[in-house]
Amino acid sequence: MKKFFYRVNQGESVAALASRFNVPVSTIVKSNNLSAEIEEGDVLFIERLSGALYSAKPFDTMEDVAERFHVTVEELKAANGVDYLFYGLNVIIPD
């Protein structure tokens, strides 16, 4: 697991940072207690977990993804801070 702080540059979004650092949007939002858009100069805590990144497909469920990657639903929920999946959500598959 790699943890660091990042200062937001002009025009950056949470989604762009999530893509850049290969972490789910939900992880950045949860780690920084975000409720609004980020702004230039904001300092965010980024926590990169070990594991693969998976983009949820239509009709994916936690159970389906957990079974596909041989992890438990509880591990999947804990690694991502979410209780359900939706299309396009990027989630960490824990090692």
N, C-alpha and C positions, 0 to 999 in steps of 0.2 A: 504494500500500500504506500502510495506517495502522496504526501500532503504538502501544500504550499499556498502562499497568498499571491493573488494576481490583481494588478491595478487595471481597471477597465479603460480601454481606449475609445476614442470617439467613434460612434457608429456600431459598436459591438453589441450583440444581444446575448442573452443567456443561451439561446439555441446555438448560436455560432460558437460560443465558448465550449459548450458541451460537445459539439462536433470536433472542434480543434483539439480538445484534451481527452477525447474519447471516453466521456462520462455521460450518464443520463442527465437530462435537464432536471429531473426530479431530485437528483443528488445535490446539484448546485443550489437549487431553490431551498431544499431542506437544510443543507449545511449553513446557509446564510440567512435563513428565516426571511426569505424574500416574499413580498406581497405586491410589489409594483415593478415597473421596468427598471433596469439598471441604467446608470448614467456614467459618463466619462469621469474618471477619478475615483469611482467606487472601488473599494478593495474587497475582493471576494476570497473566501477560503475554498480552495479546490482540493478535493480528496479523490484521487484516482485509486480505485480498487483493482486488485488483480482479478483477472478473468476475462472472458470474451465479451464483446458487445453484440447484442442481438436486437434487431429492429422487429417489433411485434407485427405480425401479419393479421389480416382480417380474420376474425373469429378465434384468434389465439386466446387460450386461457392460461392462468398460472399453472394449473395442473398439467396441461399439454406441454408447455415449455419446460417445466421442471422434469417431466418424464423424458422428453426428448434429449435433454442435456444431463440426465442422471444426477440431478440435485433434488433436494426436497423443496416443497412449496415454501416452507418457513425460511429456508436459506435464500431463496429467490426474493421473498418479501423483505427480508432483513438487509440484503445487499442493495436494494433499490428504494426502500422507503415507500413502497406503494402496495396496495392491497389487491389491485386488479390491473389488467393490461388493456390497452386500446391500440388500434391501428397506428403504426408509426412511432410508438413509444420505444425509445432505446433503453434497453435494460442490460445490466451487468449479469453475466452468468458466472457465479462464483466458482473458483477452483476447488 
